[in-house]
């Protein structure tokens, strides 16, 4: 057998060693590069996860802030965080709800002010993830005026805070709507005066709307009762009373008409009594009642 040793071929042995050393260094460089890439990917993935978590927390906090503001009557807030997917749908739903509630509050306040303060009658208000889906369904219902729904999904953490805030908002809106509707029905349909909308723990726009509706009810109560008192007195022959409550618009016209009627009746009664006394007691014939600006039956009686 042939015996081959490294000493017999020193060049071949040296070249093979160099190749092995180079191959080893190349493999080490490749593995080190791959390890660096893996570390970079892991670092970027962790950054992305942290950024996404921070974004979700910021979004939920902003949603909670807006719904909490709505519950307190502050309708100036909107959700402005950039979102996608179902979170974007929830953002749009809540912002639409805020727009609808702002329009509702403005229109109700306007009608209450027109009727109760300015005396303008005939006005009408011109209105227009399992947890995420549940919240979106409730806020959509609120935007459409349906206050019967609540967030019932099992939630934790900040989502739980958001759930409690939205449900509190719905409770307050229910109480507000019930009080205002009851008062409006009592005054406008049943003719029951003197009532007030009693809504607890309301702030902002809801407090303003409640105050406007109560002011309307108070003014109408005072005006109608004053008119009733004067006309009842006239019916009983008491011509000494006048309507003195503050009024505007059509209510002011009615007040002026009734007060003018009382003045005319006072003058007519005085003149008729004077003529009756002159003729019946003093024996003065040919006396005429001097009453101007009378029409209809009063004018016929004066000419008799």
C-alpha positions in Angstrom: 0.0 0.0 0.0 1.1 3.5 -0.7 1.7 5.7 2.4 1.1 9.4 1.7 2.0 12.0 4.4 1.6 15.7 4.6 5.4 16.0 4.6 5.5 14.5 1.1 3.1 17.2 -0.3 3.7 20.3 1.9 2.1 22.7 -0.7 -1.1 20.7 -0.9 -1.4 20.4 2.9 -0.8 24.1 3.4 -3.4 25.0 0.7 -6.0 22.8 2.2 -5.5 24.3 5.6 -5.9 27.8 4.2 -9.1 26.8 2.4 -10.5 25.4 5.7 -9.5 28.5 7.6 -11.1 30.7 5.0 -14.3 28.6 4.9 -14.5 28.7 8.7 -14.1 32.5 8.7 -16.7 32.9 5.9 -19.2 30.7 7.8 -18.6 32.6 11.0 -19.2 36.0 9.2 -22.4 34.6 7.7 -23.7 33.3 11.0 -22.7 36.6 12.8 -24.6 38.6 10.0 -27.6 36.4 10.4 -27.6 36.7 14.1 -27.4 40.5 13.7 -30.3 40.5 11.3 -32.4 38.4 13.8 -31.5 40.8 16.6 -32.6 43.7 14.4 -35.8 42.0 13.4 -36.6 41.2 17.0 -35.9 44.8 18.1 -38.1 46.2 15.3 -40.8 43.7 16.1 -40.7 44.7 19.8 -40.8 48.4 18.8 -43.8 47.8 16.6 -45.6 45.9 19.3 -44.9 48.6 21.8 -46.0 51.3 19.4 -49.2 49.5 18.5 -50.0 49.0 22.2 -49.3 52.7 22.9 -51.6 53.6 20.0 -54.4 51.4 21.2 -54.1 52.8 24.7 -54.1 56.4 23.4 -57.1 55.7 21.1 -59.1 54.1 23.9 -58.3 57.0 26.2 -59.4 59.5 23.7 -62.7 57.6 23.1 -63.2 57.5 26.8 -62.5 61.2 27.1 -65.0 62.1 24.4 -67.8 59.9 25.7 -67.1 61.2 29.3 -67.3 64.8 27.9 -70.6 63.9 26.2 -72.0 62.5 29.5 -71.1 65.8 31.1 -72.8 67.9 28.4 -69.6 68.9 26.5 -70.4 68.4 22.9 -67.3 70.1 21.5 -65.0 67.1 21.6 -64.3 64.7 18.7 -62.0 61.7 18.3 -59.1 62.7 16.1 -56.7 59.8 16.4 -55.9 58.1 13.1 -57.5 54.6 13.0 -58.3 51.7 10.7 -60.7 48.9 10.4 -63.4 48.4 13.1 -61.7 51.0 15.3 -62.2 53.5 12.5 -65.9 52.6 12.3 -66.2 53.1 16.0 -64.5 56.5 15.8 -66.8 57.6 13.0 -69.9 56.3 14.9 -69.0 58.2 18.1 -68.2 61.4 16.1 -71.6 61.1 14.3 -73.3 60.6 17.7 -71.7 63.8 19.0 -72.8 65.7 15.9 -76.4 64.4 16.3 -76.5 65.3 20.0 -75.1 68.8 19.3 -77.8 69.4 16.7 -80.5 68.0 19.0 -79.4 70.2 21.9 -79.2 73.3 19.7 -82.7 72.7 18.2 -84.3 72.0 21.6 -82.7 75.1 23.1 -83.8 77.2 20.2 -87.4 76.0 20.3 -87.5 76.5 24.1 -86.1 80.0 23.8 -88.4 80.9 20.9 -91.5 79.7 22.8 -90.7 80.5 26.4 -88.6 83.7 26.0 -89.4 85.3 22.7 -93.1 84.2 22.6 -92.7 82.8 19.0 -95.2 80.0 18.6 -95.4 77.2 16.1 -91.7 76.2 16.2 -90.4 72.7 15.6 -87.0 71.1 16.4 -85.2 69.9 13.2 -83.3 66.9 14.2 -80.9 64.8 12.2 -63.8 43.0 18.0 -66.7 41.9 20.2 -66.1 44.8 22.7 -65.6 47.3 19.9 -68.6 46.0 18.0 -70.8 46.2 21.1 -69.6 49.7 21.9 -70.2 50.7 18.2 -73.7 49.3 18.3 -74.6 51.3 21.5 -73.2 54.6 20.3 -74.9 54.1 16.9 -78.2 53.5 18.8 -77.6 56.7 20.8 -76.9 58.7 17.6 -80.3 57.5 16.3 -82.1 58.4 19.5 -82.4 54.8 20.9 -81.4 55.0 24.6 -82.4 51.5 25.4 -79.1 49.8 24.7 -76.1 49.4 27.0 -72.6 48.0 26.5 -72.8 44.4 28.0 -69.6 42.9 26.6 -67.1 41.5 29.2 -64.3 44.0 29.3 -61.1 44.7 31.2 -58.7 47.6 31.8 -59.3 50.7 29.8 -62.0 49.1 27.7 -63.9 48.5 30.9 -63.5 52.2 31.8 -64.8 53.1 28.4 -67.8 50.7 28.8 -68.7 52.2 32.2 -68.4 55.8 30.8 -70.6 55.0 27.8 -73.2 53.3 30.0 -73.2 56.3 32.4 -73.7 58.6 29.4 -76.7 56.5 28.3 -78.2 56.7 31.8 -77.8 60.5 31.9 -79.3 60.9 28.4 -82.2 58.6 29.5 -82.9 60.7 32.6 -82.6 63.9 30.6 -84.9 62.8 27.7 -87.5 61.5 30.2 -87.6 64.7 32.2 -87.7 67.0 29.2 -90.3 64.8 27.4 -92.5 64.6 30.5 -92.4 68.3 31.0 -93.1 69.0 27.3 -96.1 66.6 27.4 -97.5 68.1 30.6 -97.3 71.6 29.3 -98.0 71.1 25.6 -100.5 68.2 25.6 -102.1 67.9 29.0 -102.1 71.6 29.8 -100.5 71.0 33.3 -98.6 74.1 34.2 -96.0 74.7 36.9 -93.8 71.6 36.2 -90.1 71.6 35.9 -87.6 69.1 34.3 -85.6 67.7 37.3 -82.4 66.2 35.9 -79.7 65.3 38.4 -76.0 65.6 37.7 -76.2 67.3 34.3 -73.5 69.7 33.0 -72.6 71.6 29.9 -75.1 71.4 27.0 -77.5 69.1 28.9 -77.7 71.6 31.8 -78.2 74.5 29.3 -81.0 72.6 27.5 -82.7 71.7 30.8 -82.5 75.3 32.0 -84.0 76.6 28.7 -86.9 74.1 28.8 -87.6 75.0 32.4 -87.5 78.7 31.6 -90.0 78.1 28.8 -92.2 76.2 31.2 -92.0 78.9 33.8 -92.7 81.7 31.4 -95.7 79.9 29.9 -97.0 79.1 33.3 -96.8 82.7 34.4 -98.3 84.1 31.2 -101.2 81.6 30.9 -102.1 81.9 34.6 -102.0 85.7 34.4 -104.2 85.6 31.3 -106.6 83.2 33.0 -106.8 85.4 36.1 -107.7 88.5 34.2 -110.2 86.8 31.9 -111.8 85.1 34.9 -112.1 88.5 36.6 -113.7 90.0 33.5 -116.2 87.1 33.4 -117.1 88.0 37.0 -117.5 91.7 36.3 -114.1 92.7 37.8 -112.5 95.1 35.3 -109.7 96.3 37.6 -107.1 93.7 36.6 -104.6 93.7 33.8 -102.0 91.3 32.5 -98.6 92.5 33.7 -96.3 89.6 33.1 -93.4 90.1 30.7 -94.1 88.7 27.3 -92.8 88.8 23.7 -93.9 87.8 20.2 -97.4 86.4 19.9 -97.9 86.1 23.6 -97.2 89.9 23.8 -99.9 90.5 21.1 -102.4 88.4 23.1 -101.5 90.3 26.3 -102.0 93.7 24.6 -105.3 92.5 23.1 -106.7 91.4 26.4 -105.6 94.5 28.2 -107.1 96.6 25.5 -110.3 94.6 25.9 -110.4 95.3 29.6 -109.8 99.1 28.9 -112.7 99.1 26.4 -115.0 97.2 28.8 -114.1 99.6 31.6 -115.0 102.6 29.5 -118.1 101.0 28.1 -119.3 100.0 31.6 -118.6 103.4 33.0 -120.5 105.2 30.2 -123.4 102.9 30.4 -123.6 103.2 34.2 -123.4 107.0 33.8 -126.2 107.1 31.2 -128.4 104.8 33.3 -127.8 107.0 36.4 -128.6 110.2 34.5 -131.8 108.8 33.0 -133.0 106.6 35.7 -132.1 108.6 38.8 -131.5 112.2 37.7 -134.2 112.2 35.1 -132.0 113.5 32.4 -133.2 112.5 29.0 -131.4 112.5 25.7 -128.1 111.4 27.2 -125.7 109.3 25.0 -122.9 107.0 26.1 -119.7 108.5 24.8 -117.7 105.4 23.9 -115.2 105.4 21.0 -113.4 102.6 19.3 -116.1 100.0 19.9 -117.4 97.5 17.4 -119.9 94.7 17.1 -122.3 94.2 20.0 -120.8 97.0 22.1 -121.5 99.5 19.3 -125.0 98.2 18.9 -125.7 98.6 22.6 -124.2 102.1 22.6 -126.6 103.2 19.8 -129.7 101.7 21.4 
